[in-house]
Amino acid sequence: MSPAARTWLIITLTLSYLATAHFALLHHSTALGATATAVLALLFVTSIQGRHRAALRGVVAAIGAATVILVARGAPPVPLLMPPVLIPASIALLFGRTLRPGSTPLVERVARGFHAPAVPDPAIIRYARGVTWAWTLLLGTVATINAALIVNLVPGGLMDIAGFTPRWPATPAAFVWFGNTGTYLLIGGMLAVEFSVRVWRFPDYRFKNPLHFAREARSRMPNIVAALKNG
């Protein structure tokens, strides 16, 4: 499969997963829950790359198939509860670990790679550090809220599955609209807001739309990757 075809397949599977998981959790549907679990498993299998990808894909596919069967037979669709916590938590960790003393913040690395071999203006460096903090705090907060939601979700939350009654029960609608769907809308909104603030903060910034910036970043990707690796 060509890289372009694989990218479009991942995008299609991602959108399909978001839609089926949304309605599966909202309506507590066993059929949709199994479908969403199958799409999620296929998305993981498709995303696996590397030297041992064939073996890893086989293992993930087997686990995914077994999970789909269990969910189709009425087991709680626990895998559908995990991405809204794991995805923002992983990204928050990715940003946050670069804020440790002696490390270069992640967005600053990207900025340095983007402007290489020139050195970015000090104002850009300060802004990039602030953006790294913003992503860390936003996604850390989102992951924490989503974790609280899946613990207290009724029906189908972790406490409910364990046979306990949550003190502060969360409805499926609350989890679906904030956790399952709202999480990804917040990430997309953060990207849009940050780009708008960047254009406002730096009036001479020559990339006035995200597509222009994305094309330019793609052409400078070797420098950006080198800056990310070197820290």
Residue pairs with C-beta under 8 A, 6 or more apart in sequence:
1 9
6 46
9 46
10 43
10 46
10 47
13 39
13 42
13 43
13 46
14 43
16 39
17 36
17 39
17 40
17 43
18 180
18 181
18 184
20 32
20 35
20 36
20 39
21 36
21 40
21 80
21 180
22 176
22 180
22 181
23 29
23 32
24 32
24 33
24 35
24 36
24 77
24 80
25 33
25 77
25 80
25 156
25 172
25 175
25 176
25 180
26 172
26 173
26 176
27 172
28 155
28 156
28 172
30 71
30 72
30 74
31 72
33 71
33 72
33 77
33 80
34 68
34 71
34 72
34 77
36 77
36 80
37 64
37 67
37 68
37 71
37 77
37 79
37 80
38 64
38 68
40 64
40 79
40 80
40 83
41 60
41 61
41 63
41 64
41 65
41 67
41 68
42 64
44 60
44 64
45 57
45 60
45 61
45 64
48 56
48 57
48 60
50 56
67 79
71 77
71 79
76 156
76 161
77 156
78 161
80 180
81 150
81 153
81 156
81 157
81 158
81 175
82 150
83 180
84 146
84 149
84 150
84 175
84 179
84 180
84 183
85 143
85 146
85 147
85 150
85 179
86 143
87 183
88 139
88 140
88 142
88 143
88 146
88 183
88 187
89 139
89 140
89 143
91 135
91 139
91 187
92 135
92 136
92 138
92 139
92 140
92 143
94 106
95 105
95 106
95 107
95 132
95 135
95 136
95 139
96 136
96 140
97 103
98 104
98 105
98 106
98 109
98 132
98 231
99 105
99 132
99 133
99 136
103 231
104 112
104 231
105 128
105 129
105 132
105 133
106 132
106 135
106 228
107 128
107 129
107 131
107 132
107 135
108 125
108 128
108 129
108 132
109 224
109 227
109 228
109 230
109 231
110 128
110 224
110 227
110 228
111 120
111 124
111 125
111 128
112 119
112 120
112 125
112 227
113 220
113 223
113 224
113 225
113 226
113 227
113 228
114 120
114 216
114 217
114 220
114 223
114 224
115 124
116 220
116 223
116 226
116 227
117 223
120 128
123 202
124 202
127 198
127 201
127 202
131 194
134 190
134 194
135 190
138 186
138 190
139 187
142 183
142 186
145 178
145 179
146 175
146 178
146 179
146 183
148 170
149 157
149 170
149 174
149 175
149 178
149 179
150 157
150 158
150 175
150 179
151 157
151 158
151 159
151 166
152 159
152 166
152 167
152 168
152 169
152 170
153 160
153 166
153 169
153 170
153 171
153 172
153 175
154 160
154 166
154 169
154 170
154 171
155 172
156 172
157 166
157 169
157 170
157 175
159 165
159 166
160 166
191 210
192 210
195 210
195 213
198 205
199 205
199 207
199 208
207 213
207 216
217 224
